[in-house]
Amino acid sequence: MVKNVDEGCRTPKRTPRRIPAAMVCPPAPKKKSPPHTARQRLPPKNGYFVPPDLELIFRVSSSSEAVA
């Protein structure tokens, strides 16, 4: 038996073949709370430790050397 080709296209009507109804979207994600700002620390009472050879590690260059 040959089906009639002239029937054209049709949307399936049976329950298992139907497109499911639209589901409710989940709520939008909540904004992250801003990080807690740490209070600013005061400098040490005795000052910062400065080793005597610190200038040897960080060489200061003049402006003419920096360009070259």
CHARMM-style PDB file with segment names, atoms N, HN, CA, C and O in Angstrom:
ATOM      1  N   MET     1       0.809  -1.175   0.000  1.00  0.00      PROA
ATOM      2  CA  MET     1       0.000   0.000   0.000  1.00  0.00      PROA
ATOM      3  C   MET     1       0.863   1.254   0.000  1.00  0.00      PROA
ATOM      4  O   MET     1       1.826   1.345   0.762  1.00  0.00      PROA
ATOM      5  N   VAL     2       0.537   2.189  -0.821  1.00  0.00      PROA
ATOM      6  HN  VAL     2      -0.246   2.115  -1.440  1.00  0.00      PROA
ATOM      7  CA  VAL     2       1.279   3.430  -0.943  1.00  0.00      PROA
ATOM      8  C   VAL     2       0.432   4.548  -0.353  1.00  0.00      PROA
ATOM      9  O   VAL     2      -0.749   4.685  -0.673  1.00  0.00      PROA
ATOM     10  N   LYS     3       1.070   5.371   0.538  1.00  0.00      PROA
ATOM     11  HN  LYS     3       2.029   5.260   0.798  1.00  0.00      PROA
ATOM     12  CA  LYS     3       0.348   6.504   1.126  1.00  0.00      PROA
ATOM     13  C   LYS     3       0.218   7.608   0.095  1.00  0.00      PROA
ATOM     14  O   LYS     3       1.026   7.715  -0.827  1.00  0.00      PROA
ATOM     15  N   ASN     4      -0.774   8.399   0.257  1.00  0.00      PROA
ATOM     16  HN  ASN     4      -1.430   8.312   1.006  1.00  0.00      PROA
ATOM     17  CA  ASN     4      -0.994   9.517  -0.649  1.00  0.00      PROA
ATOM     18  C   ASN     4       0.041  10.594  -0.352  1.00  0.00      PROA
ATOM     19  O   ASN     4       0.130  11.059   0.785  1.00  0.00      PROA
ATOM     20  N   VAL     5       0.820  10.999  -1.341  1.00  0.00      PROA
ATOM     21  HN  VAL     5       0.747  10.621  -2.264  1.00  0.00      PROA
ATOM     22  CA  VAL     5       1.889  11.969  -1.191  1.00  0.00      PROA
ATOM     23  C   VAL     5       1.323  13.384  -1.099  1.00  0.00      PROA
ATOM     24  O   VAL     5       2.004  14.279  -0.598  1.00  0.00      PROA
ATOM     25  N   ASP     6       0.122  13.603  -1.558  1.00  0.00      PROA
ATOM     26  HN  ASP     6      -0.431  12.875  -1.964  1.00  0.00      PROA
ATOM     27  CA  ASP     6      -0.469  14.933  -1.604  1.00  0.00      PROA
ATOM     28  C   ASP     6      -0.945  15.427  -0.237  1.00  0.00      PROA
ATOM     29  O   ASP     6      -1.441  16.548  -0.133  1.00  0.00      PROA
ATOM     30  N   GLU     7      -0.805  14.622   0.799  1.00  0.00      PROA
ATOM     31  HN  GLU     7      -0.402  13.710   0.714  1.00  0.00      PROA
ATOM     32  CA  GLU     7      -1.287  15.028   2.119  1.00  0.00      PROA
ATOM     33  C   GLU     7      -0.524  16.236   2.650  1.00  0.00      PROA
ATOM     34  O   GLU     7      -1.101  17.030   3.394  1.00  0.00      PROA
ATOM     35  N   GLY     8       0.731  16.405   2.304  1.00  0.00      PROA
ATOM     36  HN  GLY     8       1.200  15.760   1.700  1.00  0.00      PROA
ATOM     37  CA  GLY     8       1.523  17.528   2.781  1.00  0.00      PROA
ATOM     38  C   GLY     8       2.067  17.261   4.185  1.00  0.00      PROA
ATOM     39  O   GLY     8       1.906  16.169   4.730  1.00  0.00      PROA
ATOM     40  N   CYS     9       2.700  18.256   4.749  1.00  0.00      PROA
ATOM     41  HN  CYS     9       2.831  19.144   4.307  1.00  0.00      PROA
ATOM     42  CA  CYS     9       3.301  18.117   6.083  1.00  0.00      PROA
ATOM     43  C   CYS     9       2.289  18.524   7.136  1.00  0.00      PROA
ATOM     44  O   CYS     9       1.514  19.461   6.945  1.00  0.00      PROA
ATOM     45  N   ARG    10       2.304  17.812   8.245  1.00  0.00      PROA
ATOM     46  HN  ARG    10       2.933  17.051   8.400  1.00  0.00      PROA
ATOM     47  CA  ARG    10       1.410  18.146   9.351  1.00  0.00      PROA
ATOM     48  C   ARG    10       2.174  18.034  10.661  1.00  0.00      PROA
ATOM     49  O   ARG    10       3.112  17.246  10.787  1.00  0.00      PROA
ATOM     50  N   THR    11       1.767  18.817  11.609  1.00  0.00      PROA
ATOM     51  HN  THR    11       1.005  19.457  11.506  1.00  0.00      PROA
ATOM     52  CA  THR    11       2.362  18.773  12.940  1.00  0.00      PROA
ATOM     53  C   THR    11       1.824  17.554  13.670  1.00  0.00      PROA
ATOM     54  O   THR    11       0.622  17.293  13.616  1.00  0.00      PROA
ATOM     55  N   PRO    12       2.685  16.795  14.356  1.00  0.00      PROA
ATOM     56  CA  PRO    12       2.190  15.644  15.112  1.00  0.00      PROA
ATOM     57  C   PRO    12       1.209  16.100  16.197  1.00  0.00      PROA
ATOM     58  O   PRO    12       1.440  17.105  16.869  1.00  0.00      PROA
ATOM     59  N   LYS    13       0.130  15.362  16.358  1.00  0.00      PROA
ATOM     60  HN  LYS    13      -0.058  14.546  15.812  1.00  0.00      PROA
ATOM     61  CA  LYS    13      -0.917  15.753  17.294  1.00  0.00      PROA
ATOM     62  C   LYS    13      -0.962  14.870  18.539  1.00  0.00      PROA
ATOM     63  O   LYS    13      -1.566  15.269  19.535  1.00  0.00      PROA
ATOM     64  N   ARG    14      -0.365  13.720  18.523  1.00  0.00      PROA
ATOM     65  HN  ARG    14       0.126  13.396  17.714  1.00  0.00      PROA
ATOM     66  CA  ARG    14      -0.426  12.817  19.670  1.00  0.00      PROA
ATOM     67  C   ARG    14       0.432  13.338  20.819  1.00  0.00      PROA
ATOM     68  O   ARG    14       1.418  14.043  20.604  1.00  0.00      PROA
ATOM     69  N   THR    15       0.050  12.988  22.014  1.00  0.00      PROA
ATOM     70  HN  THR    15      -0.751  12.416  22.189  1.00  0.00      PROA
ATOM     71  CA  THR    15       0.705  13.498  23.223  1.00  0.00      PROA
ATOM     72  C   THR    15       2.200  13.203  23.280  1.00  0.00      PROA
ATOM     73  O   THR    15       2.965  14.120  23.579  1.00  0.00      PROA
ATOM     74  N   PRO    16       2.668  11.981  23.013  1.00  0.00      PROA
ATOM     75  CA  PRO    16       4.116  11.750  23.139  1.00  0.00      PROA
ATOM     76  C   PRO    16       4.947  12.502  22.108  1.00  0.00      PROA
ATOM     77  O   PRO    16       6.147  12.692  22.307  1.00  0.00      PROA
ATOM     78  N   ARG    17       4.338  12.930  21.017  1.00  0.00      PROA
ATOM     79  HN  ARG    17       3.363  12.775  20.855  1.00  0.00      PROA
ATOM     80  CA  ARG    17       5.076  13.594  19.950  1.00  0.00      PROA
ATOM     81  C   ARG    17       4.978  15.122  20.004  1.00  0.00      PROA
ATOM     82  O   ARG    17       5.633  15.814  19.224  1.00  0.00      PROA
ATOM     83  N   ARG    18       4.181  15.633  20.899  1.00  0.00      PROA
ATOM     84  HN  ARG    18       3.649  15.071  21.532  1.00  0.00      PROA
ATOM     85  CA  ARG    18       3.966  17.082  20.951  1.00  0.00      PROA
ATOM     86  C   ARG    18       5.157  17.789  21.585  1.00  0.00      PROA
ATOM     87  O   ARG    18       5.897  17.210  22.380  1.00  0.00      PROA
ATOM     88  N   ILE    19       5.321  19.031  21.221  1.00  0.00      PROA
ATOM     89  HN  ILE    19       4.720  19.502  20.575  1.00  0.00      PROA
ATOM     90  CA  ILE    19       6.363  19.858  21.830  1.00  0.00      PROA
ATOM     91  C   ILE    19       5.897  20.198  23.237  1.00  0.00      PROA
ATOM     92  O   ILE    19       4.768  20.657  23.413  1.00  0.00      PROA
ATOM     93  N   PRO    20       6.743  19.983  24.248  1.00  0.00      PROA
ATOM     94  CA  PRO    20       6.294  20.242  25.621  1.00  0.00      PROA
ATOM     95  C   PRO    20       6.011  21.726  25.843  1.00  0.00      PROA
ATOM     96  O   PRO    20       6.587  22.591  25.182  1.00  0.00      PROA
ATOM     97  N   ALA    21       5.118  21.996  26.782  1.00  0.00      PROA
ATOM     98  HN  ALA    21       4.651  21.294  27.318  1.00  0.00      PROA
ATOM     99  CA  ALA    21       4.784  23.381  27.118  1.00  0.00      PROA
ATOM    100  C   ALA    21       6.017  24.066  27.694  1.00  0.00      PROA
ATOM    101  O   ALA    21       6.885  23.426  28.287  1.00  0.00      PROA
ATOM    102  N   ALA    22       6.074  25.372  27.508  1.00  0.00      PROA
ATOM    103  HN  ALA    22       5.369  25.892  27.027  1.00  0.00      PROA
ATOM    104  CA  ALA    22       7.233  26.138  27.986  1.00  0.00      PROA
ATOM    105  C   ALA    22       7.310  26.061  29.505  1.00  0.00      PROA
ATOM    106  O   ALA    22       6.313  26.250  30.202  1.00  0.00      PROA
ATOM    107  N   MET    23       8.494  25.784  30.000  1.00  0.00      PROA
ATOM    108  HN  MET    23       9.304  25.630  29.434  1.00  0.00      PROA
ATOM    109  CA  MET    23       8.699  25.720  31.442  1.00  0.00      PROA
ATOM    110  C   MET    23       9.043  27.111  31.947  1.00  0.00      PROA
ATOM    111  O   MET    23       9.468  27.976  31.181  1.00  0.00      PROA
ATOM    112  N   VAL    24       8.855  27.311  33.225  1.00  0.00      PROA
ATOM    113  HN  VAL    24       8.509  26.608  33.846  1.00  0.00      PROA
ATOM    114  CA  VAL    24       9.165  28.607  33.830  1.00  0.00      PROA
ATOM    115  C   VAL    24      10.676  28.726  33.962  1.00  0.00      PROA
ATOM    116  O   VAL    24      11.343  27.797  34.419  1.00  0.00      PROA
ATOM    117  N   CYS    25      11.205  29.862  33.564  1.00  0.00      PROA
ATOM    118  HN  CYS    25      10.663  30.616  33.193  1.00  0.00      PROA
ATOM    119  CA  CYS    25      12.646  30.089  33.651  1.00  0.00      PROA
ATOM    120  C   CYS    25      13.069  30.218  35.111  1.00  0.00      PROA
ATOM    121  O   CYS    25      12.294  30.702  35.936  1.00  0.00      PROA
ATOM    122  N   PRO    26      14.276  29.796  35.435  1.00  0.00      PROA
ATOM    123  CA  PRO    26      14.759  29.974  36.812  1.00  0.00      PROA
ATOM    124  C   PRO    26      14.988  31.454  37.084  1.00  0.00      PROA
ATOM    125  O   PRO    26      15.164  32.236  36.150  1.00  0.00      PROA
ATOM    126  N   PRO    27      14.987  31.843  38.347  1.00  0.00      PROA
ATOM    127  CA  PRO    27      15.216  33.257  38.656  1.00  0.00      PROA
ATOM    128  C   PRO    27      16.633  33.671  38.285  1.00  0.00      PROA
ATOM    129  O   PRO    27      17.534  32.840  38.178  1.00  0.00      PROA
ATOM    130  N   ALA    28      16.805  34.960  38.095  1.00  0.00      PROA
ATOM    131  HN  ALA    28      16.072  35.635  38.183  1.00  0.00      PROA
ATOM    132  CA  ALA    28      18.123  35.496  37.757  1.00  0.00      PROA
ATOM    133  C   ALA    28      19.079  35.264  38.917  1.00  0.00      PROA
ATOM    134  O   ALA    28      18.650  35.253  40.071  1.00  0.00      PROA
ATOM    135  N   PRO    29      20.380  35.077  38.634  1.00  0.00      PROA
ATOM    136  CA  PRO    29      21.336  34.874  39.728  1.00  0.00      PROA
ATOM    137  C   PRO    29      21.442  36.123  40.589  1.00  0.00      PROA
ATOM    138  O   PRO    29      21.308  37.247  40.105  1.00  0.00      PROA
ATOM    139  N   LYS    30      21.680  35.904  41.852  1.00  0.00      PROA
ATOM    140  HN  LYS    30      21.789  34.990  42.245  1.00  0.00      PROA
ATOM    141  CA  LYS    30      21.802  37.025  42.778  1.00  0.00      PROA
ATOM    142  C   LYS    30      23.167  37.673  42.623  1.00  0.00      PROA
ATOM    143  O   LYS    30      24.154  37.012  42.299  1.00  0.00      PROA
ATOM    144  N   LYS    31      23.205  38.974  42.859  1.00  0.00      PROA
ATOM    145  HN  LYS    31      22.403  39.511  43.123  1.00  0.00      PROA
ATOM    146  CA  LYS    31      24.467  39.698  42.785  1.00  0.00      PROA
ATOM    147  C   LYS    31      25.356  39.264  43.942  1.00  0.00      PROA
ATOM    148  O   LYS    31      24.879  39.017  45.050  1.00  0.00      PROA
ATOM    149  N   LYS    32      26.641  39.177  43.672  1.00  0.00      PROA
ATOM    150  HN  LYS    32      27.028  39.378  42.773  1.00  0.00      PROA
ATOM    151  CA  LYS    32      27.589  38.841  44.726  1.00  0.00      PROA
ATOM    152  C   LYS    32      27.761  40.047  45.627  1.00  0.00      PROA
ATOM    153  O   LYS    32      27.787  41.189  45.169  1.00  0.00      PROA
ATOM    154  N   SER    33      27.876  39.775  46.900  1.00  0.00      PROA
ATOM    155  HN  SER    33      27.855  38.847  47.271  1.00  0.00      PROA
ATOM    156  CA  SER    33      28.078  40.883  47.824  1.00  0.00      PROA
ATOM    157  C   SER    33      29.493  41.419  47.650  1.00  0.00      PROA
ATOM    158  O   SER    33      30.413  40.647  47.377  1.00  0.00      PROA
ATOM    159  N   PRO    34      29.683  42.724  47.804  1.00  0.00      PROA
ATOM    160  CA  PRO    34      31.025  43.283  47.637  1.00  0.00      PROA
ATOM    161  C   PRO    34      31.948  42.748  48.728  1.00  0.00      PROA
ATOM    162  O   PRO    34      31.507  42.481  49.846  1.00  0.00      PROA
ATOM    163  N   PRO    35      33.221  42.595  48.404  1.00  0.00      PROA
ATOM    164  CA  PRO    35      34.153  42.081  49.412  1.00  0.00      PROA
ATOM    165  C   PRO    35      34.268  43.065  50.575  1.00  0.00      PROA
ATOM    166  O   PRO    35      34.180  44.281  50.406  1.00  0.00      PROA
ATOM    167  N   HSD    36      34.464  42.502  51.736  1.00  0.00      PROA
ATOM    168  HN  HSD    36      34.536  41.514  51.873  1.00  0.00      PROA
ATOM    169  CA  HSD    36      34.604  43.345  52.920  1.00  0.00      PROA
ATOM    170  C   HSD    36      35.894  44.146  52.814  1.00  0.00      PROA
ATOM    171  O   HSD    36      36.967  43.593  52.575  1.00  0.00      PROA
ATOM    172  N   THR    37      35.773  45.416  52.990  1.00  0.00      PROA
ATOM    173  HN  THR    37      34.901  45.865  53.184  1.00  0.00      PROA
ATOM    174  CA  THR    37      36.959  46.262  52.916  1.00  0.00      PROA
ATOM    175  C   THR    37      37.706  46.163  54.238  1.00  0.00      PROA
ATOM    176  O   THR    37      37.163  46.440  55.308  1.00  0.00      PROA
ATOM    177  N   ALA    38      38.937  45.769  54.134  1.00  0.00      PROA
ATOM    178  HN  ALA    38      39.378  45.544  53.265  1.00  0.00      PROA
ATOM    179  CA  ALA    38      39.766  45.678  55.333  1.00  0.00      PROA
ATOM    180  C   ALA    38      40.169  47.088  55.744  1.00  0.00      PROA
ATOM    181  O   ALA    38      40.482  47.933  54.906  1.00  0.00      PROA
ATOM    182  N   ARG    39      40.154  47.313  57.009  1.00  0.00      PROA
ATOM    183  HN  ARG    39      39.900  46.626  57.690  1.00  0.00      PROA
ATOM    184  CA  ARG    39      40.539  48.658  57.432  1.00  0.00      PROA
ATOM    185  C   ARG    39      42.025  48.856  57.167  1.00  0.00      PROA
ATOM    186  O   ARG    39      42.811  47.910  57.210  1.00  0.00      PROA
ATOM    187  N   GLN    40      42.382  50.066  56.902  1.00  0.00      PROA
ATOM    188  HN  GLN    40      41.743  50.835  56.868  1.00  0.00      PROA
ATOM    189  CA  GLN    40      43.752  50.383  56.526  1.00  0.00      PROA
ATOM    190  C   GLN    40      44.665  50.200  57.733  1.00  0.00      PROA
ATOM    191  O   GLN    40      44.392  50.692  58.828  1.00  0.00      PROA
ATOM    192  N   ARG    41      45.740  49.487  57.501  1.00  0.00      PROA
ATOM    193  HN  ARG    41      45.962  49.087  56.611  1.00  0.00      PROA
ATOM    194  CA  ARG    41      46.680  49.230  58.594  1.00  0.00      PROA
ATOM    195  C   ARG    41      47.630  50.406  58.746  1.00  0.00      PROA
ATOM    196  O   ARG    41      48.058  51.012  57.763  1.00  0.00      PROA
ATOM    197  N   LEU    42      47.940  50.709  59.961  1.00  0.00      PROA
ATOM    198  HN  LEU    42      47.592  50.217  60.759  1.00  0.00      PROA
ATOM    199  CA  LEU    42      48.885  51.779  60.254  1.00  0.00      PROA
ATOM    200  C   LEU    42      50.307  51.263  60.048  1.00  0.00      PROA
ATOM    201  O   LEU    42      50.556  50.071  60.224  1.00  0.00      PROA
ATOM    202  N   PRO    43      51.245  52.140  59.679  1.00  0.00      PROA
ATOM    203  CA  PRO    43      52.635  51.690  59.529  1.00  0.00      PROA
ATOM    204  C   PRO    43      53.191  51.274  60.890  1.00  0.00      PROA
ATOM    205  O   PRO    43      52.699  51.732  61.922  1.00  0.00      PROA
ATOM    206  N   PRO    44      54.204  50.417  60.906  1.00  0.00      PROA
ATOM    207  CA  PRO    44      54.775  49.964  62.171  1.00  0.00      PROA
ATOM    208  C   PRO    44      55.346  51.134  62.978  1.00  0.00      PROA
ATOM    209  O   PRO    44      55.830  52.116  62.416  1.00  0.00      PROA
ATOM    210  N   LYS    45      55.279  51.010  64.283  1.00  0.00      PROA
ATOM    211  HN  LYS    45      54.886  50.212  64.740  1.00  0.00      PROA
ATOM    212  CA  LYS    45      55.754  52.085  65.171  1.00  0.00      PROA
ATOM    213  C   LYS    45      57.254  52.324  65.022  1.00  0.00      PROA
ATOM    214  O   LYS    45      57.714  53.462  65.107  1.00  0.00      PROA
ATOM    215  N   ASN    46      58.011  51.263  64.802  1.00  0.00      PROA
ATOM    216  HN  ASN    46      57.638  50.338  64.732  1.00  0.00      PROA
ATOM    217  CA  ASN    46      59.467  51.381  64.691  1.00  0.00      PROA
ATOM    218  C   ASN    46      59.922  51.638  63.253  1.00  0.00      PROA
ATOM    219  O   ASN    46      61.124  51.712  62.998  1.00  0.00      PROA
ATOM    220  N   GLY    47      58.999  51.774  62.323  1.00  0.00      PROA
ATOM    221  HN  GLY    47      58.022  51.713  62.530  1.00  0.00      PROA
ATOM    222  CA  GLY    47      59.362  51.981  60.923  1.00  0.00      PROA
ATOM    223  C   GLY    47      59.590  50.646  60.219  1.00  0.00      PROA
ATOM    224  O   GLY    47      59.586  49.589  60.851  1.00  0.00      PROA
ATOM    225  N   TYR    48      59.783  50.707  58.932  1.00  0.00      PROA
ATOM    226  HN  TYR    48      59.786  51.565  58.418  1.00  0.00      PROA
ATOM    227  CA  TYR    48      60.031  49.507  58.138  1.00  0.00      PROA
ATOM    228  C   TYR    48      61.516  49.163  58.164  1.00  0.00      PROA
ATOM    229  O   TYR    48      62.370  50.045  58.252  1.00  0.00      PROA
ATOM    230  N   PHE    49      61.808  47.867  58.084  1.00  0.00      PROA
ATOM    231  HN  PHE    49      61.114  47.150  58.012  1.00  0.00      PROA
ATOM    232  CA  PHE    49      63.191  47.412  58.066  1.00  0.00      PROA
ATOM    233  C   PHE    49      63.784  47.702  56.691  1.00  0.00      PROA
ATOM    234  O   PHE    49      63.209  47.309  55.676  1.00  0.00      PROA
ATOM    235  N   VAL    50      64.913  48.375  56.647  1.00  0.00      PROA
ATOM    236  HN  VAL    50      65.380  48.694  57.472  1.00  0.00      PROA
ATOM    237  CA  VAL    50      65.616  48.684  55.401  1.00  0.00      PROA
ATOM    238  C   VAL    50      67.014  48.095  55.513  1.00  0.00      PROA
ATOM    239  O   VAL    50      67.833  48.599  56.281  1.00  0.00      PROA
ATOM    240  N   PRO    51      67.305  47.024  54.750  1.00  0.00      PROA
ATOM    241  CA  PRO    51      68.645  46.445  54.814  1.00  0.00      PROA
ATOM    242  C   PRO    51      69.670  47.415  54.225  1.00  0.00      PROA
ATOM    243  O   PRO    51      69.337  48.201  53.338  1.00  0.00      PROA
ATOM    244  N   PRO    52      70.916  47.367  54.711  1.00  0.00      PROA
ATOM    245  CA  PRO    52      71.932  48.313  54.248  1.00  0.00      PROA
ATOM    246  C   PRO    52      72.279  48.152  52.768  1.00  0.00      PROA
ATOM    247  O   PRO    52      72.702  49.124  52.142  1.00  0.00      PROA
ATOM    248  N   ASP    53      72.117  46.974  52.192  1.00  0.00      PROA
ATOM    249  HN  ASP    53      71.774  46.184  52.700  1.00  0.00      PROA
ATOM    250  CA  ASP    53      72.490  46.762  50.790  1.00  0.00      PROA
ATOM    251  C   ASP    53      71.279  46.830  49.847  1.00  0.00      PROA
ATOM    252  O   ASP    53      71.337  46.293  48.741  1.00  0.00      PROA
ATOM    253  N   LEU    54      70.211  47.466  50.258  1.00  0.00      PROA
ATOM    254  HN  LEU    54      70.164  47.902  51.157  1.00  0.00      PROA
ATOM    255  CA  LEU    54      69.006  47.546  49.438  1.00  0.00      PROA
ATOM    256  C   LEU    54      69.255  48.304  48.136  1.00  0.00      PROA
ATOM    257  O   LEU    54      68.697  47.944  47.099  1.00  0.00      PROA
ATOM    258  N   GLU    55      70.074  49.333  48.175  1.00  0.00      PROA
ATOM    259  HN  GLU    55      70.527  49.625  49.017  1.00  0.00      PROA
ATOM    260  CA  GLU    55      70.363  50.118  46.974  1.00  0.00      PROA
ATOM    261  C   GLU    55      71.140  49.309  45.939  1.00  0.00      PROA
ATOM    262  O   GLU    55      71.076  49.620  44.750  1.00  0.00      PROA
ATOM    263  N   LEU    56      71.868  48.286  46.358  1.00  0.00      PROA
ATOM    264  HN  LEU    56      71.920  48.033  47.325  1.00  0.00      PROA
ATOM    265  CA  LEU    56      72.594  47.445  45.408  1.00  0.00      PROA
ATOM    266  C   LEU    56      71.634  46.572  44.598  1.00  0.00      PROA
ATOM    267  O   LEU    56      71.913  46.235  43.447  1.00  0.00      PROA
ATOM    268  N   ILE    57      70.525  46.216  45.195  1.00  0.00      PROA
ATOM    269  HN  ILE    57      70.298  46.490  46.130  1.00  0.00      PROA
ATOM    270  CA  ILE    57      69.554  45.364  44.500  1.00  0.00      PROA
ATOM    271  C   ILE    57      68.794  46.172  43.453  1.00  0.00      PROA
ATOM    272  O   ILE    57      68.646  45.734  42.312  1.00  0.00      PROA
ATOM    273  N   PHE    58      68.316  47.341  43.841  1.00  0.00      PROA
ATOM    274  HN  PHE    58      68.436  47.697  44.768  1.00  0.00      PROA
ATOM    275  CA  PHE    58      67.546  48.192  42.939  1.00  0.00      PROA
ATOM    276  C   PHE    58      68.425  49.337  42.467  1.00  0.00      PROA
ATOM    277  O   PHE    58      68.578  50.338  43.166  1.00  0.00      PROA
ATOM    278  N   ARG    59      68.996  49.191  41.292  1.00  0.00      PROA
ATOM    279  HN  ARG    59      68.871  48.378  40.724  1.00  0.00      PROA
ATOM    280  CA  ARG    59      69.881  50.210  40.752  1.00  0.00      PROA
ATOM    281  C   ARG    59      69.058  51.354  40.181  1.00  0.00      PROA
ATOM    282  O   ARG    59      68.149  51.125  39.383  1.00  0.00      PROA
ATOM    283  N   VAL    60      69.358  52.558  40.573  1.00  0.00      PROA
ATOM    284  HN  VAL    60      70.096  52.745  41.221  1.00  0.00      PROA
ATOM    285  CA  VAL    60      68.661  53.734  40.076  1.00  0.00      PROA
ATOM    286  C   VAL    60      69.370  54.196  38.817  1.00  0.00      PROA
ATOM    287  O   VAL    60      70.581  54.416  38.827  1.00  0.00      PROA
ATOM    288  N   SER    61      68.615  54.344  37.723  1.00  0.00      PROA
ATOM    289  HN  SER    61      67.631  54.165  37.715  1.00  0.00      PROA
ATOM    290  CA  SER    61      69.217  54.785  36.464  1.00  0.00      PROA
ATOM    291  C   SER    61      68.820  56.227  36.206  1.00  0.00      PROA
ATOM    292  O   SER    61      67.751  56.681  36.613  1.00  0.00      PROA
ATOM    293  N   SER    62      69.700  56.933  35.525  1.00  0.00      PROA
ATOM    294  HN  SER    62      70.569  56.564  35.194  1.00  0.00      PROA
ATOM    295  CA  SER    62      69.394  58.316  35.171  1.00  0.00      PROA
ATOM    296  C   SER    62      68.440  58.319  33.980  1.00  0.00      PROA
ATOM    297  O   SER    62      68.248  57.282  33.345  1.00  0.00      PROA
ATOM    298  N   SER    63      67.846  59.453  33.670  1.00  0.00      PROA
ATOM    299  HN  SER    63      68.002  60.296  34.185  1.00  0.00      PROA
ATOM    300  CA  SER    63      66.863  59.529  32.586  1.00  0.00      PROA
ATOM    301  C   SER    63      67.495  59.243  31.221  1.00  0.00      PROA
ATOM    302  O   SER    63      66.815  58.721  30.337  1.00  0.00      PROA
ATOM    303  N   SER    64      68.780  59.571  31.024  1.00  0.00      PROA
ATOM    304  HN  SER    64      69.333  59.995  31.741  1.00  0.00      PROA
ATOM    305  CA  SER    64      69.430  59.311  29.735  1.00  0.00      PROA
ATOM    306  C   SER    64      69.656  57.814  29.528  1.00  0.00      PROA
ATOM    307  O   SER    64      69.604  57.339  28.394  1.00  0.00      PROA
ATOM    308  N   GLU    65      69.908  57.057  30.613  1.00  0.00      PROA
ATOM    309  HN  GLU    65      69.950  57.443  31.534  1.00  0.00      PROA
ATOM    310  CA  GLU    65      70.091  55.612  30.491  1.00  0.00      PROA
ATOM    311  C   GLU    65      68.757  54.909  30.267  1.00  0.00      PROA
ATOM    312  O   GLU    65      68.708  53.878  29.597  1.00  0.00      PROA
ATOM    313  N   ALA    66      67.683  55.451  30.816  1.00  0.00      PROA
ATOM    314  HN  ALA    66      67.723  56.289  31.360  1.00  0.00      PROA
ATOM    315  CA  ALA    66      66.376  54.813  30.687  1.00  0.00      PROA
ATOM    316  C   ALA    66      65.862  54.869  29.253  1.00  0.00      PROA
ATOM    317  O   ALA    66      65.147  53.965  28.820  1.00  0.00      PROA
ATOM    318  N   VAL    67      66.213  55.913  28.511  1.00  0.00      PROA
ATOM    319  HN  VAL    67      66.794  56.648  28.862  1.00  0.00      PROA
ATOM    320  CA  VAL    67      65.751  56.064  27.135  1.00  0.00      PROA
ATOM    321  C   VAL    67      66.504  55.124  26.211  1.00  0.00      PROA
ATOM    322  O   VAL    67      65.917  54.589  25.271  1.00  0.00      PROA
ATOM    323  N   ALA    68      67.785  54.912  26.455  1.00  0.00      PROA
ATOM    324  HN  ALA    68      68.261  55.347  27.219  1.00  0.00      PROA
ATOM    325  CA  ALA    68      68.623  54.112  25.566  1.00  0.00      PROA
ATOM    326  C   ALA    68      68.333  52.648  25.637  1.00  0.00      PROA
ATOM    327  OT1 ALA    68      68.969  51.859  24.938  1.00  0.00      PROA
TER     328      ALA     68
END
